[in-house]
Amino acid sequence: MFCHYTARAGRQMISSAKQVVMLTQARTLASPPTPLSSHPTNVRLVPEPNRSFVTMTTNNDDPHEVDAIFQRKHSLRSKLRKDLKNMDPIRRSEEDNAIQSIVLEAPWFKASKSLCAYISCAALREVDTSRIVSQVLSKPTQEQKKLYVPRVEDRNSNMRMLKISSVDDLIINSMNILEPSLVDCDGKQREDVMEASNPVDLFILPGLAFDRSGRRLGRSGGYYDLFLKKYQELAKQRKWKQPLLVALSYSLQIVDEGAIAVTSNDISVDALVSPAGFIPMSPAALDRG
């Protein structure tokens, strides 16, 4: 999520809601999807029968165990960053288009009335979300899904999700990161998803690595894990249905079972969308898939 944008690219994105160049990527939101040459986009993969849907826990009182887990995370992050850096740009574009096409056609996306989604970062080589964001924001106001996007509050893993209705609602912060402004064009405070009167149906999440049990490796900031834990607790208190947690993943980001070391603070995802299709990992994902 953390990405340094050039001021020129940021201005280009904000200046036009009709032709938005999201996150310094050299294509418009209206670009048609490019089909993958070797990965079908309509394959629905089902997890193996005996996979656990529960996040692995660890004894957080044992500093040696915790330190070993963080060392394993560090090593895997280093490998994935290198792999993503070396990913062929044409292949990346094909996979971006395939993943977004799957999301946009998915029944769980079409049925959602309110969602949280990340604004993809080209420099971090995150899966592109520009077409997804564009489709949500291009609908007439009365038909538009509610869309909340991240705003980092501090360096202590605190993050908010604020509602936007246009790409013009995004500004460049002091670190050249595109985020929602605190107030809208009328000077009113933006709606915070934690204060919304209705639940969110769907979270579209980034990450560095994933396995087929739903384990997710983030970028070490802990922002999403902390936020998701807070939102899940809020949904529980209000007796809302828990949102579906769907991560977007390039093919090379899906790793072998057991490769991702996790603690009790790490939140698992319900499903992945890769170029090969929708990969459900929890009962909730199987029900909605």
N, C-alpha and C positions, 0 to 999 in steps of 0.2 A: 504494500500500500504506500510505502514511502518512496517518493520518486521526485527527482528534481526536474522540473520542466523549464524549458527556456521561456522567457517572457514573451517572445514572439509567438511560440506555439500556444501559450496560454491565451494570449489576446485573440489569436485566430479561432480558437475553440469557442470563446465566449461571444465573439462578435456575430456569429451566425447560428441561429437555431435551425435553419433549414439544411445547412451543409456543415456538420460539426465534425471536426477532426479530433477525435477523442484521443487524448493522452499521447500526443505527438506521433500518432501512427499515420502513415501516408496513404489514407484512403478515407472516403466519406462514408457516413452512416447509411447512405442509400445504396452502397455497393452490393451487388447480388452475391450470394454465397458461391464460393468456388468449390466444386466437389472434390473429395479426396480420391486419389487414384487407387488406393489400396485399402481404405477403411470405409465400410458402409456406415451411413449415418442413421440407419433405422434399426440397428441391431439392439435388442433388449437383453442385456446380460443379467443372469440371476446368480446371486452369490452361492457358494458351495453350501450344502445343507447344514453342516455342523459348525459354521462360523459363529463366533460370539458377537452379539450386538452391544456388549458392555465395554465401556472404556477400561483399559487396564489400569489398575491402581498400584501404588507403591507405598512403602513405609516412609513417609516424609520425615520421620524422626531419625532415620538413619542417614547421616550426612554423606557417608561413603556411597550408599546406593544412589542417592540423589545426584551426587557428583558424577557418578558413572553414567547415569541417564543423560545428564546434560552434555557430557563428553560425546556420547553416541549421537545425540541430536546435532551437536556442532559438526561432527564428521559428515553426517548425512546432508546437512545444509550445504556444506562446502562442495560436496559432490554434485548436488542438484543445481547449485548456482553455476557450476562449471558446465554441466550438461546443457542447461538452458542457454548459457552464453554461446555455446557451440551449435545450437540447434539451427538447422538450415532455415533461412528467412522465408523461402517459398513454402516449405513444409509448415512453418509456424502459421503463415497466413491461411493455408488450407485447413489446418486444425482449428484455428480461430473461427473460421466461417462454419465449419462442420459442427463445432460445439454450440455455437450460438443458434444455428438452425434447429438443432435438436431441442434446445431450451424453448425457443419460440413456438415450436410445434407441440410441445409436451402438454398433456392434459392438466398436470399440476401447475404449470405456469399460466395457462389460459384461464384456469379456474380461480387463480389467486386474485384477491381484491386489494391486497396490501402487501408490500414486500420491502425487504432491505436488500440492497445490492451494492457491491463495491464498484468504485470507479477505477477501471484497470489502469495499470501503469506500465508503459512500454519499456522504460529503463529497467524495471524489475522483471520484465518478461512475464508478466501475468497474462493469463488468458484474457483476451479482449472481451469487453462487455459493451462496446459502443452501440452495436445494433440492438441489443436488449434494452439499454437505457433509451435509445432513440425511439423504439417502438412504444415503450410505455409513455414517453412524454409527447409523442406525436398525436395521441388520441385526443378527441375533444374533451374538455374539462369534465363534463358529466359522465364520460365513459372511461376516464383515465384511472388506472390503478394508482393507489397511493404509493409513492416511492420515497424511501428514506435512504440516505447515503451517509457515509462516515465523516465525522469531524473529530480529529484527535485533539484532546483537551490538554494533555501534558505528557511528560515522559514516564509517568507512573502507571502506564497501561490503561488510562482512562480515555474512553472514546464515547461519543454520542452518535446517534443516528437521527438526522434532521430531514424533514420533508422538503422536497423540491418539486416544482411543477414545470421547470424549464431549465435548459442548460445555462441560461443566463444567471441562474441562481448560484452557480459555482464561481468561486473566486480563487485567486492565487494567494496562499498565505505566506508567512515570512520565510518558509522553507521552499517556496515555489511549488507547493502541493495544491492541487485543485480540490477544494472542499466546499461544502455549502456555507454561505454567509449566515450569520446569526439572525439577521432580520431580512424580511422580504422587501420588495420595492415600495411598499406602503409604510415601512418602518416597524412592522409587526414582527414579534418574535416567531421564528419558525417552529412548527410543531415538532416536538421531541417524541420519538416513538415510545419512550418510557412513560410519557404522559398522555398518550393517545387513548381515546375512549373505546377503540376497537382493536382487536388483536391483529398481529401480522401473520399472514399465512405461510410466508416463504422467506428464507434467507439464501441469497446467492453469495457464496464464500470463495475467497482465494486461498492459496496455500502453496507450500513448496513441494510437499510430497504427501501421498495418500496410499493406504493399502486397502484391500478388499474387505476388511472388517470395519472400515469406517474411520480408522485412525488417521489423524491429520497432523502434519508437521507444519507449523507456521514459521514466521521469520524471526522469532525469539522475543518479540515485543510483548506478547501476551494480551494484546488488545482484544482480539476476537474471543479468546477463551473467557476472559473476564466479562466482556459484554454479554456473550451468550449465556453465561451462568446467571447473570443478573436478569436477563430477559426471561429465561426459563423459569426462574423463581417467581417473577412477576406474573407470568402466565398461570403458574400453579396457584398463586394467591387469588387471582381473579377467576379461577376455574375456566380458563380458556384452553382451547386445544393447542397443544404445543406446535410451533411452526416447523415446517419441513426444512431441514438443513441440507442444502445441495451445494457441493463444491464443484468448481470447474477445473478440469485437469488435462494438460497435454499428455500424450501417450507415455512419454518418458518419465512423467512424475508419479506414475503408479508403480509402487515398489512391492517387493515380496513381503509376505506375511512375517511379522516379527521384526522387520527392518526398522520400524518406527518405535522408538522407546518413548513411553508416555508416563505421566504421573496422574494422580487423581484430579489435578487441576485442568487437564487437557480434555476438551470436548470433542467427542466423535461426531462425524457427519452421518446423515441418514442415507445419502446417495452421492454418487459421482456422475458427472457428465463428462465423458471423454469422446474423442472422435469416433470411437466404436459404438457409442450409444449411451443409454441411461443404465447405470449400474446401481440397483437398489441394495441397501445393506442393513436396513432395519425393517421391522414390521410396518412402521408408518410409511416407509418408502414403497414397500411391496403393495400396500393398500392403495396408495395414490398413483402408482406407476402404471 
